[in-house]
Amino acid sequence: MNIGDPGRIAEDDFSRLRDFIYAQCGIYIPDNRRYLLENRLANRLKTLNLKGFGEYFFYLKYDHGHRQELPRLFEVITTNETSFFRNTSQLKVFQERILPGILEKNRKSGCKNLHIWSAGCSTGEEPYTLAIIVREVLKLELPAWNVRITANDLSESVLGAARRGVYSDYSLRTTPKDIVKKYFIEEAGRFKIHQDLKSLVTFGQLNLNDRMQLKMVPRSDIIFCRNVIIYFDDAMKKRTLSAFYDNLVPGGALFIGHSESLHHISRTFKPTHHPGGIVYFKEE
Ligand SMILES: C[S@@+](CC[C@H](N)C(=O)[O-])C[C@H]1O[C@@H](n2cnc3c(N)ncnc32)[C@H](O)[C@@H]1O
């Protein structure tokens, strides 16, 4: 045990906290990232006036305050880095190849519905980017379509920011200037997303480790889950991918982050290779 330095986490406290976090949300903190818990939870310990990580674990697990603490824990352990038009070459494939194909398929079947699910949407830049692309592709045809973008995250606080829809120019650093002009209102150096784009996106809290919540998501034509499964272990990745497979309609497409892979995780999806990356399909 590590006695003496309250800023350091003892071996057994680390294991207990790690297992607790994993059981709650599937995020796995490897041994070499122990400092991450120490750094990120230091303020929570101070605010709650707790003497160490052992006390924090018992507070989380047994104290009457644990219900309020869980969302706070999610807030501190998640990494919410994101931006508009992140990974532009992948989005180009989405805009020029995948989306037109799926729209055409739905048009032919006589149902002008499009459902996109942004799982792990953080502060909203990803789902709003998808809304912009859908608008750019459908153009004047948009009102004839029932377009819905479901955007979920584990952390309530990022969803608050997503619903407000006001961003810094840093969030827009890889967004083409004409797109910024067309879809944002600049007010005192901040950029507010247009209301008609906002109305395409529905935000909600969802834990990808919660089977019941996952079953409530309407079936999707396209799923974006980028830079999220990188924080999961293989077992959680498999559960998540299997839920995505069940959720997608036949012929539906899955986009994951450029540093992520389904190798060893899922053989059910059919990978298709494009210059901007791999897109995974559920076969018809
Ligand atoms: C790095 S951000 C990625 C945001 C966006 N998809 C992108 O690529 O720019 C990862 C997000 O996944 C969310 N996340 C992590 N574990 C989750 C879980 N079990 N359920 C739902 N969201 C989760 C985090 O809260 C965080 O906002």
The ligand as an SDF file (V2000), in Angstrom:
LIG
                    3D

 27 29  0  0  0  0  0  0  0  0999 V2000
  -12.6920   11.8500  -28.0720 C   0  0  0  0  0  0  0  0  0  0  0  0
  -14.4350   12.0890  -28.0000 S   0  0  0  0  0  0  0  0  0  0  0  0
  -14.8810   11.8290  -29.6930 C   0  0  0  0  0  0  0  0  0  0  0  0
  -15.9050   12.8300  -30.2070 C   0  0  0  0  0  0  0  0  0  0  0  0
  -16.2720   12.6910  -31.6760 C   0  0  0  0  0  0  0  0  0  0  0  0
  -16.8670   11.4100  -31.9370 N   0  0  0  0  0  0  0  0  0  0  0  0
  -15.0600   12.9220  -32.5450 C   0  0  0  0  0  0  0  0  0  0  0  0
  -14.5150   11.9490  -33.1080 O   0  0  0  0  0  0  0  0  0  0  0  0
  -14.6260   14.0570  -32.7000 O   0  0  0  0  0  0  0  0  0  0  0  0
  -14.9920   10.5770  -27.1930 C   0  0  0  0  0  0  0  0  0  0  0  0
  -16.3690   10.7170  -26.5850 C   0  0  0  0  0  0  0  0  0  0  0  0
  -16.8520    9.4050  -26.2630 O   0  0  0  0  0  0  0  0  0  0  0  0
  -17.6260    9.5000  -25.0840 C   0  0  0  0  0  0  0  0  0  0  0  0
  -17.7460    8.1840  -24.4310 N   0  0  0  0  0  0  0  0  0  0  0  0
  -16.7850    7.4650  -23.8040 C   0  0  0  0  0  0  0  0  0  0  0  0
  -17.2840    6.3440  -23.2810 N   0  0  0  0  0  0  0  0  0  0  0  0
  -18.6130    6.3340  -23.5750 C   0  0  0  0  0  0  0  0  0  0  0  0
  -19.6800    5.4380  -23.2830 C   0  0  0  0  0  0  0  0  0  0  0  0
  -19.5030    4.3280  -22.5770 N   0  0  0  0  0  0  0  0  0  0  0  0
  -20.9090    5.7470  -23.7340 N   0  0  0  0  0  0  0  0  0  0  0  0
  -21.1120    6.8900  -24.4630 C   0  0  0  0  0  0  0  0  0  0  0  0
  -20.1450    7.7830  -24.7530 N   0  0  0  0  0  0  0  0  0  0  0  0
  -18.9000    7.5100  -24.3140 C   0  0  0  0  0  0  0  0  0  0  0  0
  -16.8540   10.5200  -24.2420 C   0  0  0  0  0  0  0  0  0  0  0  0
  -17.6480   11.1120  -23.2410 O   0  0  0  0  0  0  0  0  0  0  0  0
  -16.3610   11.5140  -25.2980 C   0  0  0  0  0  0  0  0  0  0  0  0
  -17.1710   12.6480  -25.3880 O   0  0  0  0  0  0  0  0  0  0  0  0
  1  2  1  0
  2  3  1  0
  2 10  1  0
  3  4  1  0
  4  5  1  0
  5  6  1  0
  5  7  1  0
  7  8  2  0
  7  9  1  0
 10 11  1  0
 11 12  1  0
 11 26  1  0
 12 13  1  0
 13 14  1  0
 13 24  1  0
 14 15  1  0
 14 23  1  0
 15 16  2  0
 16 17  1  0
 17 18  1  0
 17 23  2  0
 18 19  1  0
 18 20  2  0
 20 21  1  0
 21 22  2  0
 22 23  1  0
 24 25  1  0
 24 26  1  0
 26 27  1  0
M  CHG  2   2   1   9  -1
M  END
$$$$
